[in-house]
Amino acid sequence: MALGPERITNGGFDDGTGWNLGEGWSIEGDKAVFVSPAPGPVGTIVQSGVVAVGKTYRVTFTLSDVENIGDGVILFAIPSGESGTLRTANGTYTQDISVTRGTNFSFIGDAIPGGGTFKIDDVSVREVLPGGFILTPDMMADLGLSEE
């Protein structure tokens, strides 16, 4: 399966560039950190204009330091309703998702008790392409193609 170029800016969280941080989110030690401010809220971290309707994307990320999340869950979502598998444990996860509406990409900490926390790092979102090779930005430039 072929993958297009990286769609996420700053997936390693070297700083806050490219991300809109909702309540409970911060960037610390090259990771996005969520600490639930109180039971029940949904905290989001969002990057705009990452995906396009009608395309399928491979999403990969690392979840670490998951603590005290109770019955809460962690997931990535396209705010139009498509979402990834609910996660509750440390690990590196990969999943393909097809987009039917919306262009933004987010992570959500949902129904996590006050003080519950987790960290996210190494976020990648790449379009799944037909064929058997990966198009790098240099290859696309050589072919006169745009990353959009």
N, C-alpha and C positions, 0 to 999 in steps of 0.2 A: 504494500500500500504506500502510495506517495503522499508526502506532506508538503504543504506550502510553507512560506516563510512565517516566522514568529509574529503573532498579532499583539502580544502583550508588551507594553513598555515597562521596563524595570521589574521583571518577574522575580528578580533576586532581592528586591527591596533594599537596594543600596542606600536609598533615601526615599522620600515620599513621592518622587516624580511619577506622574501618570495616574496616581490613585486618589480617589476622593474618600476620605475616612469618615465613617459614620460614628455614632455614639459607641464608646467602648474600644475603639480601634486606635492603635499607634504603630509607629515603625521604630523598632529597637533591635540593635544587633543584627542588622540585615535580614530581619523577618518582620512580617505583619503580625502584630500581637493583639488578641481580643481578650479583654477582661470584662465580663458581664457586670454592668453597674447595678443591676437589681434583677430579681427574678422576672422572667417573662419577656423582656424586650427582644426585638430582633435587631441585631447590629449588623450593618453591612459595610463592606469596602468595595468600591466600584471603579471600573475603568470604562470610559465611554467610547463608543464607536469601534469596538473590537471585532464584532461578528456581523455577518450579513444574512438576511433572510434567504432561505432556500439552500443554504450550504451546511455541510457537516464539519464539525471541528473536533480535533483530538485535544482533550484537556488533561494536563498532568500537573500535579502539585504534591508537595510534601506537607504533612500535618504532623506537628510535634508538640510535646509538653501539654498534652490534653489532661486537664485536671478538674475535678469537681464539676463535671457538666451534668450530673444527674441524669434526667430523662431527656436532656437537650440534645440537639444534633448540629452538625456542621455540614454545609453543602455549598456547592457553587451553583449559580443560576444565571439564566438569561432573564431579565426582569419581565419578559413576556409570558412566563409560565414554565418554560423548560427548565428542569433542574437536574443536577447530578444525583448520584446515589447518596443517601444520608450516611454520614460518617461519624463515628464515635471513638475512634482509636488512632494512635500514632501510626504513620505509614506513608508510603508514596503511592499515590493513586493515579490511574489513567482511565479515561472514559471518553467515548465518542458521543457527541450530542448534535442533533439536527435542529436548526433554528427555523421557526415558523413566523416569529415576530420579534421585533426589537433588535438593538445593536449593542447594548451594554453587557458587560460581564461583571459578576459580583460574587463575593463570598458572604455567607450569612451564618451567624451564630444564633440559633433559634431556640427559645424556651430554656435557655441555660440559666441556672440559679445564680444569684448575686455572688460574685467572686470566682465563678467558673472561668476557666481560661484555656486558650490554645494558641498555637503559633502556626503560620503558614509561610512557606518559602518555595522557591524554585517553580514558580507558576509558568506554565507554557500553554498557549492556545494556538494551534496551527490547523489550517484547513486540510481536510482529507481530500486528496486529489486522485483521479483515476491514473493508473500507470504504476510503474515500479521504481521510481527514484524520488529523491528529495530535491526540490528547487531551492538553492541558496540565494540570498540577495545578490551575490556576484553573478550567478548564472542568469538570474532574471534580468539584471542590468545588461549583460552580454546579449540577451535575446530581445532587448528593448521593451521588456515588460515592466509594469508597475506593480508594487506590492498591494495596491488597493483592489 
